[in-house]
Each structure stands twice: as structure tokens, then as C-alpha cells.
Amino acid sequence: MYLYAAAVALVLAAPLLSQSTPKPGEPLVFEVASVKPGDPSSLYRRIVISPGGRLNAENVSLRKLVEEAYQLKPFQLSGGPRWMDSEVFSVTAKGDESANTERIRLMLQSLLAERFQLTFHRETREQTVSLLTVKDKAKLKIQPAKGPGRFGLNVRTSGRGAASNHIGFRNASMAQLADVLTREMGHMVEDQTNLTGEFDFEFEATRNEAEPNPFVVPIAPALSEVGLKLESRKGPVDFIVVDHAEKPSQN
């Protein structure tokens, strides 16, 4: 599988720039938090939000932390110093045990403002937006997932002369499919299929030797083969532009 597919595990589909409204009296900060330099040579990079109000980030850039805190796709975040991408950090933090994922992301927002002195502004830009819909429900070739399991995405070359990419999804919701397409195509893809649950499906996409990412070449015809439709239009998309950030002191 290509490395870009592994990034999907960090953050699955979520509303743009989502924030939850805290209840009166609920804390907006972690009870304890440690921010330390990470290992830039390590391939082990992840952000994990766990029950009990815990967040553990290992060897991730400030850019990835901001994307997680505000539920951004990579193309929705711009600006900031160069080290936002090149330097990595490890963050261990714990909030109230009753804090859910949305609350922990709010706490992460506070941590970024305090430890990294992060400031930004928001912009709305007219961009390409693709709509994922059902082309013909009677001709859908996606099957309900065989059983509970983790989301899976597999890409491999196939066909004579490796002329195509075989793409397989397992235990995938349509929202997760839209999220993968958004990340790999570089613009927003909205799930409007009205299909609920998790599915197993696979399809063949034309392989472009000059571009190893199979989601960059036109993917709409391949999705059409399984009964899904992808069409593009122009629409407003929210962005965050970083105005200022500082490297945190060790603690």
C-alpha cells in the first residue's frame, strides 16, 4: 500500500472546522500536558485520542496537530513558519475523564494557543467541491461489511503490464470514502449518498505511471462501475491561515 493511504488512520471524516459547544463549567484545558521534541527520523507518527480524556501524539508536526485540533484537511491549512512541517513533537495530555473526543480537541486548541502561541484567521474561498451520490441504487456493487472490523484501504497494481490500480475498501462508511477522496484529490468531497453503515467494495482505476497516487487520475469512471457518482461544482470552503506560531519550551 502507498504511504499516503496510511495517513487516513489519523483522522476520519468530520465536519469542517468543527467545534463543540462546552457546557457551563466544563474546563477547556488539559489537567496535565507535556510537549517535547519528537524524533524526525522515526516513521512512527500518530495522534491517538483515548477514553478518559487522554491525548497522545508521537513525532507529529505542528501542522498535523492543528489539523487534528480543528478537523482540517491538509489543503485547508496554510501560512505559518517553515518548521511547522519540518519539526516534530510528542504531546502527552490528560483532561477530565468524562471528556469526549470533541472536548479533547477543544483542549488541544487551547494547548496550541498556550504552548505554541498559535494565532490564525479564517477565510472562506470559492473552490471545487465534489458531490458523492448514488448513480443507480439498483446497480450498486457495494456489499454490507461481513462483520465488525477496522476500516481498511488496499491499493495494488493489476492488469496486463500493471495498467490499472485495484482499490479495495473494507468496513468503510460512505463518509470515510468521501474523506479518503477529499484527502487524496486535494479538494472537498461531500457524502450525499444517504447510505448508512459500513461496506466492502472494490474497483479498478486507470493507472498513470507518472502519478503513483490512483486518486489523482480521474476516479469518477471507476466509482461509476460500482454504482456511485462523483460530480464537481464550485462552492464555499473554509480555510485557516496561520498568522503566528512559536516553538514551545521543553517541559
N, C-alpha and C positions, 0 to 999 in steps of 0.2 A: 504494500500500500504506500502511496506517496505520503510525504511528511505533512503536507497541508491538510490531509484528512484527519490526522491525529489531533489537530487543534480544535476540532469540533467538540471534543470532550470537555473543553474548558467551560464553554457557555453554550447552552442550548437556546431555543427560540424564546424571546422575551419582548415585551413592548419597548418601543423606542424611548430612550432616556427615562425609563420607568423609575418612579419613586413611590413609596408607600407613605401614607399619612400616619405619623405616630400618634398613639393615644396619649391623652394628657398624663404627664408624669413619667412617661417612658423615656429612659436615657437614650441619647443619640450618640454616645461614645462607648468604646470598649472599656471594660473594667481594668484590664491589663493588656498591654500591647508592646511587642518588641519588633524593631525594624533593624535589620543587619544587612551588610553587603552579602550578595549571593556569589555563586561560583559561575562566572561567564562561560567556562569551558564545559560545564555539565549539560548533558542532554536531558536531564531530569528536571522538567519545568512544569509546574502545575499550580492551580488555585483550587482549594477544596474548602467548601462551606459544610460544616458538620452540625448535627444536633447538639444542643447545649450551648448555642451561641458562639461557636468556635469557627475561626478562620485560620487556615494555614496556607501560605503562599511560599513556594520554594523556587528560587532562581528565576524570578519573573521581572520584567521591566516595569518601569512606572507606567508606560503606555498600557500594558496589559492590566495593571491594577486599576487604572482609570476606566478602561473598557469594562472590566468586571463590575466596578462600583456603580457605573451609570448605565450598564447593559447596552453598550455601543457595539456596532460592527466596526471593524478596523477603519473603513473608509469614512466613518462618521467623526473621527477624531483627527485634528490637525494642530499645527503650531507646537510651541514648547521647545526646549533646548534639545540638542542632538543626543545628549546622554539619556534622554527618555527611552530610547530604543537600545542603546549600546550597553548600558549598565544594568545589572540585575540585582534584585533584593530578595531577602527572605523575611516574611512577616508572619509572626505568630500572635494571635489576638483572641481574647475571650470576652464576650459580653454576657448579658443576663441569660440564664439558662433557658428562659422561655422565648428568647428571640428567634424568629423565623428567618428564612433566607432574605426576604426583603428588608427586614430590620438590620440584619448583619451588613447588607450592602449600604444602608444608610450610615451605619457606624464606620464603614470603610471610607465613605465620603468624608466624614469628619476627620478620620485619621489622615487622609491625604492632605486635607487643608491644614492640619496642625503640624504634621511631621515633614511634609514636602512643601509647605507654603504654596499649595496649588491654588491658582486662580484661573478663571476662564470666562468666556462669554458664549452665548448660544446664538446660532444662526439657523435660519430656515432657507433652504435653497431649492430651486426647481431642478429636479433630477429625473433620470429614468427610473421608473418603478414597474416591476413586472408582476402580473397577477397570475397566481397558480389556481386553476379551476379544473373541474371535471369536463372533459371533452364529450364523452358519451358514457353515461353510467352503465349502460348495458354492455359496453365493451371494455370495462375496466379489467385490467390484468394484474391487479394487486390483491394479495390474499391476506386475510387476517393473520396476525402473528401466531405461530404454532403454540406458543406458550410464553409465560413471563420470562423476560431476559433483558440484557443490556442492549442499548442502541448499538448497531453495528453498521459500518460502511466499508465495503471492499471494492477496490479498483484493480483490474488486471487487464493486460493486453490480450487480445484474442483475434481469431480470424487468420486467413492466409496472409503471411507477411506481417502479422500483427497490425492489421489495418484498422482495427477498432478497439475500443475500450469496453470491457464488460464491467458494468457498475451494478453492485448489489447492495440493497438495504435490508437490514433485519431489525425487527422490533422498532420500527420507525413510525412516528406520527407524521401527518402532513405538515404540521408546524415545524418539526425537525427537518423535514425535506426542504421546506422553504428557507430555513435557517442555513442549511448547507449551501443551497443555491445562492443565497444572499452573500455569504462569505466568499465563495469561490468566484462568483460572477462580478463582484465588486459593486453591486447596486442592490437596492431593496427589492425583495421578493415577498409578496404578501400571500398568505394562505387563504384562499376563498373557496376551498373545495367543499367545506361543510362535512368533511369526512372525519369521524371521531375514532379513537382507538389507535392501535399500533398495527403495522402491516409489514409483510415481507414482499419484496418485489425486486425485479432486476431488468436491465435493458442494455442494449448495445449503443454506444455513441461513436461517431466517426473519430478516428484517431488522427491527430495532427502532429507529425514528427517534430515540427518546430515549436510546439507548445505541449508540454507533458501534462498540463492540467486539463482533464477532459471536460471540465465545466466551463472553460473559456471559449472553446469552439461552440458553434450553435447547438444548444442542447434541446431546444424545443421539439425538433423532429423525433428525437429519441424518447422524450417524455410522451409524445403523442402515441407512440407504439404501445404504451401501457394504459392509454385512455385518459391521460392528463393533458392539459393545455396550458401553455405559457405564452402570454402576450404582454407587450410592453406599452407604456404610455408615459407621459410626463406628469410629475406630481411633486408636492412639497415633501422634503425630507429634512429632519432635524440634525444639526451638527453641533459639536462642541469644539471651540478653538481655545487652546491653552495659551494664556497670556503670560504666566509666570510659574516657575517651579524651582525649588532648591533641593540639593542633595541633603538628606537627613543626617543629623549627627548620630553616631553609634550609641546604643543604649544597652 
